[in-house]
Amino acid sequence: MTHQFQASSQAVEWRPIPQGLGTASAPIPTERGQQAFRLAKWRAEPGTYARPEGMGWSETFVVYAGRGVLRAEGQTVALLPGVVIDVKKGVPYELEILEALEKFAVVTLGG
């Protein structure tokens, strides 16, 4: 887990993504090559969400409402509005939601 966010400097031709509940994806050119990305909005109520095996994708997200705590790789990070988190594919973590939390994520389907 890191607290870095790297944006691509490459221009990307705008194309509408088909509508669907959490199903739209499109390849985006990045410094890592062509990978499918998905944009997601997520809301969780208070509780603990454990992913002992990590996720099958990488995800960078920004918290825009609520609060919680993320524990991964021996680190603990407070989740508050404005915090940006990068979770790599397969990294185990635990998310403790203290107050209904909302985030906007860029999900990298390729890894």
HUZIJO-V398006 format. One record per pair of residues at least 12 apart in sequence whose C-alpha atoms are under 10 Angstrom apart, sorted by the first residue. I is the first residue (numbers start at 1). J is the second residue. D is the distance in Angstrom with one decimal. If there is no record, write none. Layout:
i->I j->J d->D
i->I j->J d->D
This chain:
i->1 j->60 d->10.0
i->1 j->70 d->9.9
i->1 j->71 d->9.3
i->1 j->72 d->6.7
i->1 j->73 d->6.9
i->1 j->74 d->9.7
i->1 j->75 d->8.3
i->1 j->77 d->10.0
i->1 j->85 d->7.5
i->1 j->86 d->5.9
i->1 j->87 d->5.1
i->1 j->88 d->6.4
i->1 j->89 d->9.8
i->1 j->91 d->7.6
i->1 j->92 d->9.6
i->1 j->93 d->9.2
i->2 j->60 d->9.7
i->2 j->72 d->9.8
i->2 j->73 d->9.9
i->2 j->75 d->9.7
i->2 j->84 d->9.3
i->2 j->85 d->6.7
i->2 j->86 d->5.6
i->2 j->87 d->7.1
i->2 j->88 d->8.7
i->3 j->60 d->9.5
i->3 j->77 d->9.3
i->3 j->83 d->8.6
i->3 j->84 d->6.6
i->3 j->85 d->5.5
i->3 j->86 d->6.2
i->3 j->87 d->9.1
i->4 j->60 d->9.3
i->4 j->84 d->7.7
i->4 j->85 d->7.4
i->4 j->86 d->6.9
i->5 j->60 d->7.8
i->5 j->61 d->9.5
i->5 j->84 d->7.4
i->5 j->85 d->7.9
i->5 j->86 d->7.2
i->6 j->60 d->9.9
i->6 j->86 d->9.9
i->7 j->30 d->8.7
i->7 j->31 d->9.5
i->8 j->28 d->9.9
i->8 j->29 d->8.5
i->8 j->30 d->6.0
i->8 j->31 d->6.9
i->8 j->32 d->9.7
i->9 j->30 d->8.4
i->9 j->31 d->8.8
i->10 j->28 d->9.8
i->10 j->29 d->7.5
i->10 j->30 d->7.1
i->10 j->31 d->8.4
i->11 j->29 d->8.7
i->11 j->30 d->9.6
i->12 j->28 d->7.3
i->12 j->29 d->7.2
i->12 j->30 d->9.3
i->13 j->28 d->9.3
i->13 j->29 d->9.9
i->17 j->38 d->9.6
i->21 j->40 d->9.1
i->22 j->38 d->7.8
i->22 j->39 d->7.7
i->22 j->40 d->6.3
i->22 j->41 d->8.4
i->22 j->42 d->9.8
i->23 j->38 d->7.7
i->23 j->39 d->9.1
i->23 j->40 d->9.2
i->24 j->36 d->9.8
i->24 j->37 d->8.7
i->24 j->38 d->6.3
i->24 j->39 d->7.9
i->24 j->40 d->9.3
i->25 j->37 d->5.5
i->25 j->38 d->4.7
i->25 j->39 d->7.7
i->25 j->107 d->9.3
i->25 j->108 d->9.6
i->25 j->109 d->8.7
i->26 j->38 d->7.1
i->26 j->39 d->9.8
i->26 j->109 d->9.9
i->27 j->108 d->9.7
i->27 j->109 d->9.5
i->27 j->110 d->9.7
i->28 j->108 d->9.8
i->34 j->110 d->8.9
i->35 j->108 d->7.0
i->35 j->109 d->7.0
i->35 j->110 d->5.6
i->35 j->111 d->8.3
i->36 j->107 d->8.4
i->36 j->108 d->6.2
i->36 j->109 d->5.4
i->36 j->110 d->6.1
i->36 j->111 d->9.3
i->37 j->57 d->9.8
i->37 j->58 d->9.7
i->37 j->59 d->9.4
i->37 j->105 d->10.0
i->37 j->106 d->6.6
i->37 j->107 d->5.5
i->37 j->108 d->4.7
i->37 j->109 d->5.8
i->37 j->110 d->7.9
i->37 j->111 d->10.0
i->38 j->59 d->9.4
i->38 j->105 d->8.1
i->38 j->106 d->5.8
i->38 j->107 d->5.0
i->38 j->108 d->6.7
i->38 j->109 d->7.3
i->39 j->59 d->9.7
i->39 j->60 d->9.9
i->39 j->61 d->9.6
i->39 j->104 d->7.4
i->39 j->105 d->5.7
i->39 j->106 d->4.8
i->39 j->107 d->6.2
i->39 j->108 d->9.1
i->40 j->59 d->9.8
i->40 j->61 d->9.0
i->40 j->103 d->8.3
i->40 j->104 d->5.8
i->40 j->105 d->5.1
i->40 j->106 d->6.5
i->40 j->107 d->7.3
i->41 j->61 d->9.2
i->41 j->62 d->9.9
i->41 j->102 d->7.3
i->41 j->103 d->5.9
i->41 j->104 d->4.6
i->41 j->105 d->6.3
i->41 j->106 d->9.1
i->42 j->61 d->9.7
i->42 j->63 d->9.5
i->42 j->101 d->8.1
i->42 j->102 d->5.6
i->42 j->103 d->5.4
i->42 j->104 d->6.4
i->42 j->105 d->7.8
i->43 j->63 d->9.9
i->43 j->65 d->9.0
i->43 j->66 d->9.3
i->43 j->100 d->7.0
i->43 j->101 d->5.6
i->43 j->102 d->4.4
i->43 j->103 d->6.6
i->43 j->104 d->9.1
i->44 j->66 d->9.3
i->44 j->95 d->10.0
i->44 j->96 d->9.8
i->44 j->97 d->7.1
i->44 j->98 d->9.7
i->44 j->99 d->8.6
i->44 j->100 d->5.7
i->44 j->101 d->5.4
i->44 j->102 d->6.6
i->44 j->103 d->9.0
i->45 j->66 d->9.4
i->45 j->96 d->9.7
i->45 j->97 d->6.6
i->45 j->98 d->8.1
i->45 j->99 d->6.9
i->45 j->100 d->4.5
i->45 j->101 d->6.6
i->45 j->102 d->9.1
i->46 j->66 d->9.6
i->46 j->67 d->9.2
i->46 j->68 d->8.4
i->46 j->95 d->10.0
i->46 j->96 d->7.3
i->46 j->97 d->4.5
i->46 j->98 d->5.1
i->46 j->99 d->5.5
i->46 j->100 d->5.7
i->46 j->101 d->7.8
i->47 j->68 d->9.3
i->47 j->95 d->8.3
i->47 j->96 d->5.9
i->47 j->97 d->5.2
i->47 j->98 d->6.9
i->47 j->99 d->8.8
i->47 j->100 d->9.1
i->48 j->68 d->9.5
i->48 j->69 d->9.5
i->48 j->70 d->9.9
i->48 j->94 d->7.1
i->48 j->95 d->5.8
i->48 j->96 d->4.4
i->48 j->97 d->6.2
i->48 j->98 d->8.8
i->49 j->70 d->9.6
i->49 j->93 d->8.6
i->49 j->94 d->5.8
i->49 j->95 d->5.0
i->49 j->96 d->6.3
i->49 j->97 d->7.9
i->50 j->70 d->9.9
i->50 j->71 d->9.5
i->50 j->92 d->8.1
i->50 j->93 d->6.2
i->50 j->94 d->4.3
i->50 j->95 d->6.2
i->50 j->96 d->8.3
i->51 j->72 d->9.9
i->51 j->90 d->9.2
i->51 j->91 d->8.5
i->51 j->92 d->5.6
i->51 j->93 d->5.4
i->51 j->94 d->6.0
i->51 j->95 d->8.3
i->52 j->72 d->9.8
i->52 j->90 d->9.0
i->52 j->91 d->8.1
i->52 j->92 d->4.7
i->52 j->93 d->6.1
i->52 j->94 d->7.5
i->53 j->89 d->9.5
i->53 j->90 d->6.1
i->53 j->91 d->6.8
i->53 j->92 d->5.1
i->53 j->93 d->8.0
i->54 j->72 d->9.6
i->54 j->87 d->8.8
i->54 j->88 d->8.3
i->54 j->89 d->6.5
i->54 j->90 d->4.2
i->54 j->91 d->4.5
i->54 j->92 d->4.0
i->54 j->93 d->6.3
i->54 j->94 d->9.1
i->55 j->87 d->8.7
i->55 j->88 d->8.0
i->55 j->89 d->5.5
i->55 j->90 d->5.2
i->55 j->91 d->7.0
i->55 j->92 d->7.6
i->55 j->93 d->9.1
i->55 j->111 d->9.7
i->56 j->88 d->9.1
i->56 j->89 d->5.6
i->56 j->90 d->6.1
i->56 j->91 d->9.3
i->56 j->108 d->9.5
i->56 j->109 d->7.8
i->56 j->110 d->8.9
i->56 j->111 d->7.5
i->57 j->87 d->8.8
i->57 j->88 d->7.1
i->57 j->89 d->4.6
i->57 j->90 d->7.3
i->57 j->91 d->9.7
i->57 j->107 d->6.8
i->57 j->108 d->5.9
i->57 j->109 d->5.2
i->57 j->110 d->6.7
i->57 j->111 d->5.2
i->58 j->86 d->7.6
i->58 j->87 d->5.8
i->58 j->88 d->4.4
i->58 j->89 d->4.4
i->58 j->90 d->8.0
i->58 j->91 d->9.0
i->58 j->105 d->10.0
i->58 j->106 d->8.5
i->58 j->107 d->5.9
i->58 j->108 d->5.1
i->58 j->109 d->6.8
i->58 j->110 d->7.9
i->58 j->111 d->5.6
i->59 j->85 d->8.1
i->59 j->86 d->5.9
i->59 j->87 d->5.3
i->59 j->88 d->6.5
i->59 j->89 d->7.6
i->59 j->104 d->10.0
i->59 j->105 d->6.4
i->59 j->106 d->5.7
i->59 j->107 d->4.4
i->59 j->108 d->6.0
i->59 j->109 d->8.6
i->59 j->111 d->9.0
i->60 j->84 d->7.1
i->60 j->85 d->5.6
i->60 j->86 d->4.3
i->60 j->87 d->6.2
i->60 j->88 d->8.4
i->60 j->103 d->9.9
i->60 j->104 d->8.5
i->60 j->105 d->5.6
i->60 j->106 d->5.3
i->60 j->107 d->6.6
i->60 j->108 d->8.3
i->61 j->82 d->9.8
i->61 j->83 d->8.3
i->61 j->84 d->5.6
i->61 j->85 d->5.4
i->61 j->86 d->6.6
i->61 j->87 d->8.5
i->61 j->102 d->9.9
i->61 j->103 d->6.3
i->61 j->104 d->5.4
i->61 j->105 d->4.0
i->61 j->106 d->6.2
i->61 j->107 d->8.3
i->62 j->79 d->9.0
i->62 j->80 d->9.0
i->62 j->81 d->7.5
i->62 j->82 d->6.1
i->62 j->83 d->5.6
i->62 j->84 d->4.4
i->62 j->85 d->6.5
i->62 j->86 d->9.1
i->62 j->102 d->8.7
i->62 j->103 d->5.5
i->62 j->104 d->5.5
i->62 j->105 d->6.5
i->62 j->106 d->9.1
i->63 j->79 d->6.7
i->63 j->80 d->6.1
i->63 j->81 d->4.8
i->63 j->82 d->5.6
i->63 j->83 d->5.6
i->63 j->84 d->6.7
i->63 j->85 d->8.4
i->63 j->101 d->7.4
i->63 j->102 d->6.0
i->63 j->103 d->4.3
i->63 j->104 d->6.6
i->63 j->105 d->8.8
i->64 j->79 d->9.4
i->64 j->80 d->7.3
i->64 j->81 d->4.3
i->64 j->82 d->6.0
i->64 j->83 d->8.0
i->64 j->84 d->9.6
i->64 j->101 d->7.8
i->64 j->102 d->5.9
i->64 j->103 d->5.6
i->64 j->104 d->7.4
i->65 j->79 d->9.3
i->65 j->80 d->7.0
i->65 j->81 d->5.3
i->65 j->82 d->8.6
i->65 j->99 d->8.7
i->65 j->100 d->7.5
i->65 j->101 d->5.4
i->65 j->102 d->5.0
i->65 j->103 d->7.1
i->65 j->104 d->10.0
i->66 j->79 d->8.0
i->66 j->80 d->6.4
i->66 j->81 d->6.8
i->66 j->97 d->8.2
i->66 j->98 d->7.7
i->66 j->99 d->5.1
i->66 j->100 d->5.2
i->66 j->101 d->4.1
i->66 j->102 d->6.4
i->66 j->103 d->9.0
i->67 j->79 d->5.2
i->67 j->80 d->4.8
i->67 j->81 d->7.3
i->67 j->96 d->8.9
i->67 j->97 d->6.4
i->67 j->98 d->5.7
i->67 j->99 d->5.2
i->67 j->100 d->6.9
i->67 j->101 d->5.7
i->67 j->102 d->8.6
i->68 j->80 d->6.9
i->68 j->95 d->7.2
i->68 j->96 d->5.5
i->68 j->97 d->4.3
i->68 j->98 d->4.8
i->68 j->99 d->6.6
i->68 j->100 d->8.4
i->68 j->101 d->7.1
i->69 j->94 d->8.2
i->69 j->95 d->5.9
i->69 j->96 d->5.1
i->69 j->97 d->6.5
i->69 j->98 d->7.7
i->70 j->85 d->9.2
i->70 j->93 d->7.1
i->70 j->94 d->5.9
i->70 j->95 d->4.7
i->70 j->96 d->6.4
i->70 j->97 d->8.6
i->71 j->92 d->8.8
i->71 j->93 d->5.6
i->71 j->94 d->5.2
i->71 j->95 d->6.5
i->71 j->96 d->8.2
i->72 j->87 d->8.8
i->72 j->91 d->7.4
i->72 j->92 d->6.3
i->72 j->93 d->4.5
i->72 j->94 d->6.7
i->72 j->95 d->8.9
i->73 j->91 d->7.7
i->73 j->92 d->7.5
i->73 j->93 d->7.5
i->74 j->93 d->9.5
i->75 j->93 d->9.7
i->76 j->93 d->10.0
i->76 j->94 d->9.6
i->76 j->95 d->9.8
i->77 j->95 d->9.8
i->78 j->96 d->9.7
i->79 j->95 d->9.3
i->79 j->96 d->9.3
i->79 j->97 d->8.6
i->79 j->98 d->9.4
i->79 j->101 d->8.6
i->79 j->103 d->9.8
i->80 j->99 d->9.9
i->80 j->101 d->8.5
i->80 j->102 d->9.7
i->80 j->103 d->9.9
i->81 j->101 d->9.0
i->81 j->102 d->8.7
i->81 j->103 d->8.6
i->82 j->103 d->9.6
i->83 j->103 d->9.6
i->84 j->103 d->9.4
i->84 j->104 d->9.6
i->84 j->105 d->9.5
i->85 j->105 d->9.3
i->86 j->105 d->9.5
i->86 j->106 d->9.5
i->86 j->107 d->9.9
i->87 j->107 d->9.7
i->88 j->108 d->9.2
i->88 j->111 d->7.6
i->89 j->107 d->10.0
i->89 j->108 d->8.7
i->89 j->109 d->9.1
i->89 j->110 d->9.1
i->89 j->111 d->5.8
i->90 j->111 d->8.9
